[in-house]
Amino acid sequence: MERKVFELGDIVQMKKQHPCGSNEMEIIRMGMDIRIKCVKCKHSILLPRAKFEKGFKKVLRSAEAGASEGGLEE
């Protein structure tokens, strides 16, 4: 099975919705545990990495793509 690729600052889609109705989460901390923040209501959740990877569906917006779009052009 292919290893899932995600980075700090990415907006990811989870398999299950948050109680507020959104399933878009932003990764705000990575390590043995991963802290994610709901994009809609700003509530944060700390999950063990294994549980996060099981519930992770796909990356919606990458942090590095957002940084390059907002940069200054010369």
C-alpha positions as CSV (number, residue, x, y, z in Angstrom):
1,M,0.0,0.0,0.0
2,E,1.2,3.5,-0.9
3,R,2.2,5.8,2.0
4,K,-0.1,8.8,2.3
5,V,1.6,12.1,1.8
6,F,0.6,15.2,3.8
7,E,2.5,18.1,5.3
8,L,2.0,20.8,7.9
9,G,-0.5,23.4,6.8
10,D,-2.3,21.2,4.3
11,I,-6.1,21.3,4.1
12,V,-7.2,17.6,4.1
13,Q,-10.5,15.8,3.6
14,M,-11.5,13.3,6.3
15,K,-13.7,10.3,5.8
16,K,-16.1,11.3,8.6
17,Q,-17.5,14.8,9.1
18,H,-16.9,17.0,12.1
19,P,-20.1,17.5,14.2
20,C,-20.4,21.0,12.6
21,G,-20.9,19.4,9.2
22,S,-17.5,20.1,7.6
23,N,-15.0,17.4,6.7
24,E,-12.2,19.8,5.7
25,M,-9.4,20.0,8.3
26,E,-6.1,21.9,8.4
27,I,-3.0,20.1,9.8
28,I,-1.5,22.4,12.5
29,R,0.9,20.0,14.3
30,M,2.7,16.9,13.2
31,G,4.6,14.3,15.2
32,M,3.6,11.0,16.8
33,D,0.2,12.8,17.2
34,I,-1.4,15.0,14.6
35,R,-3.4,18.1,15.6
36,I,-6.0,19.1,13.0
37,K,-8.3,22.2,13.0
38,C,-11.8,22.3,11.5
39,V,-11.8,24.9,8.7
40,K,-15.5,25.8,9.4
41,C,-15.7,26.1,13.2
42,K,-12.0,26.3,14.1
43,H,-12.2,23.5,16.7
44,S,-8.9,21.6,17.0
45,I,-8.5,17.8,17.6
46,L,-5.5,15.8,18.6
47,L,-5.3,12.3,17.0
48,P,-2.7,9.6,17.1
49,R,-1.0,9.4,13.7
50,A,-2.4,5.9,13.0
51,K,-6.0,7.0,13.7
52,F,-5.5,10.1,11.5
53,E,-4.1,8.1,8.6
54,K,-7.0,5.7,8.8
55,G,-9.5,8.6,8.7
56,F,-7.6,10.6,6.1
57,K,-9.1,10.7,2.6
58,K,-7.1,13.1,0.5
59,V,-5.3,16.5,0.4
60,L,-7.6,19.2,-0.9
61,R,-5.1,22.1,-0.8
62,S,-1.4,21.8,-0.3
63,A,0.4,24.3,2.0
64,E,3.3,24.7,-0.5
65,A,0.9,25.5,-3.4
66,G,-0.8,28.2,-1.3
67,A,2.5,29.7,-0.3
68,S,3.7,30.0,-3.9
69,E,0.4,31.5,-5.1
70,G,0.5,34.2,-2.4
71,G,4.2,35.1,-3.0
72,L,5.4,38.3,-4.6
73,E,6.2,38.2,-8.3
74,E,9.3,40.1,-9.6
